[in-house]
Amino acid sequence: MTGLALFLVLAGTGVGHASWTAQSNATASVSAAALSVSQSGSDQLAFNYADASSAVTTPITVTNTSNLTATYRLALTATSRPSALAEQTTVRTWLIAARSTCATMPDRAASATWSVVDLLSGTLTPGESATYCVRTLPSATSMNPSGEITATVAVTSSVGTWSAQGLSTTITQTTSDWTAPVFTTEPMIASVSDTSVVVNRGAANDNFGLAGYTLSGPGSPVDVPAGYSITGLKPGTEYTYAVTARDYAGNSTSGAALTVTTRPVADGTRYTVAAKGDGKRCISSGWQQGDGVTITNCDSDQKRQWLFAVVGGGYTIASAETDAGVLTIGNRDKDTLGLSTKQISGGMTWALVGSGDTYQLRNADSKKCLVDSGSGNKRAVTQEDCDVRHTDQLFTLKKAS
């Protein structure tokens, strides 16, 4: 007999007793189908929407890893901050065939938002997979510098009343303020002198507020108030400035380029006007109306000093010595320069064309330039067609001491 144990007990009476026990080993098993499901690709939905065309598209694959045919459910849910962001973010889903890609979204693609995404479901045989393309895109109106979407992708499977929960994936999508400020009033040059420019920065609006304005260009600061005076510039020199409005997300918009040429001379300031050829002979006035205007030796005599006054886009040039009037000339070649006390009329307005301290003096009416017409002392000043290559049309201006 298996496992027989005999115990002999001797009592004080001398009577013997015997007993035995038996033990047997038995084995049995129960087999059950393994039920499991997995998904992959959802981690690629983590994304930062950086501009108005931003969208993320990724394939998410569900695989039946069990040995039974099973149904599956793929759930996409999300919360957001601000809460409206999830509602304003479009989620498109579509099933693709094996070896297909998500490059083209079909018209039949389901459309929802992160707040409500239809449950994706189906049936898979053992080892079979199903792939969905998921594309998300927030609307332009929902952009916020601190916007954030927290999304969860979870998959479950079932056979009859049995169910299995797959691992879920949680990803974060962030949004940026990609809307740049818009100028409602364009920047402009408010005023200009010989050595300064005043820039009006204009005004701009932004969907989340302006961080400030930047002024770029020679002698300009980074941040500017509504009107800013840039000083220390060179007379008769061209400068270009640009005003940029920027928001707190780093978006910016620049206004039109502001190109300005400083005035050659200061309004109401006296200058000597010397012929460029040798720099030793200056335009000199006579003593009274009708006196001729000549080129003669430069000295400190006030007859060689001229008072420049801004008139429209040019200047009148008046004698600083006498009340004889302002420089004037006719319309014909070889007309000579003279003085007139008449009110401003034809032949009295001059433009200075050049840079630094060397200019042509171009008459606003005749469109001709003054020319040093000869040699010797007290020679006449006439005019001819402007040509910068002719050095006898060039004059040097210097502030009178």
Secondary structure as GFF3:
##gff-version 3
##sequence-region A 1 401
A	DSSP	beta_strand	7	10	.	.	.	ID=ss1
A	DSSP	beta_strand	16	19	.	.	.	ID=ss2
A	DSSP	beta_strand	37	40	.	.	.	ID=ss3
A	DSSP	three_ten_helix	42	45	.	.	.	ID=ss4
A	DSSP	beta_strand	47	49	.	.	.	ID=ss5
A	DSSP	beta_strand	56	64	.	.	.	ID=ss6
A	DSSP	beta_strand	70	81	.	.	.	ID=ss7
A	DSSP	alpha_helix	84	87	.	.	.	ID=ss8
A	DSSP	beta_strand	89	96	.	.	.	ID=ss9
A	DSSP	beta_strand	110	113	.	.	.	ID=ss10
A	DSSP	beta_strand	120	124	.	.	.	ID=ss11
A	DSSP	beta_strand	129	138	.	.	.	ID=ss12
A	DSSP	three_ten_helix	140	142	.	.	.	ID=ss13
A	DSSP	beta_strand	148	159	.	.	.	ID=ss14
A	DSSP	beta_strand	162	165	.	.	.	ID=ss15
A	DSSP	beta_strand	169	175	.	.	.	ID=ss16
A	DSSP	beta_strand	182	185	.	.	.	ID=ss17
A	DSSP	beta_strand	188	192	.	.	.	ID=ss18
A	DSSP	beta_strand	197	200	.	.	.	ID=ss19
A	DSSP	beta_strand	203	205	.	.	.	ID=ss20
A	DSSP	beta_strand	210	216	.	.	.	ID=ss21
A	DSSP	beta_strand	227	230	.	.	.	ID=ss22
A	DSSP	beta_strand	238	247	.	.	.	ID=ss23
A	DSSP	beta_strand	252	254	.	.	.	ID=ss24
A	DSSP	beta_strand	258	261	.	.	.	ID=ss25
A	DSSP	beta_strand	269	275	.	.	.	ID=ss26
A	DSSP	beta_strand	281	284	.	.	.	ID=ss27
A	DSSP	beta_strand	294	297	.	.	.	ID=ss28
A	DSSP	three_ten_helix	302	304	.	.	.	ID=ss29
A	DSSP	beta_strand	305	311	.	.	.	ID=ss30
A	DSSP	beta_strand	314	319	.	.	.	ID=ss31
A	DSSP	beta_strand	326	328	.	.	.	ID=ss32
A	DSSP	beta_strand	338	340	.	.	.	ID=ss33
A	DSSP	beta_strand	350	355	.	.	.	ID=ss34
A	DSSP	beta_strand	358	363	.	.	.	ID=ss35
A	DSSP	beta_strand	368	372	.	.	.	ID=ss36
A	DSSP	beta_strand	379	385	.	.	.	ID=ss37
A	DSSP	three_ten_helix	391	393	.	.	.	ID=ss38
A	DSSP	beta_strand	395	399	.	.	.	ID=ss39
###
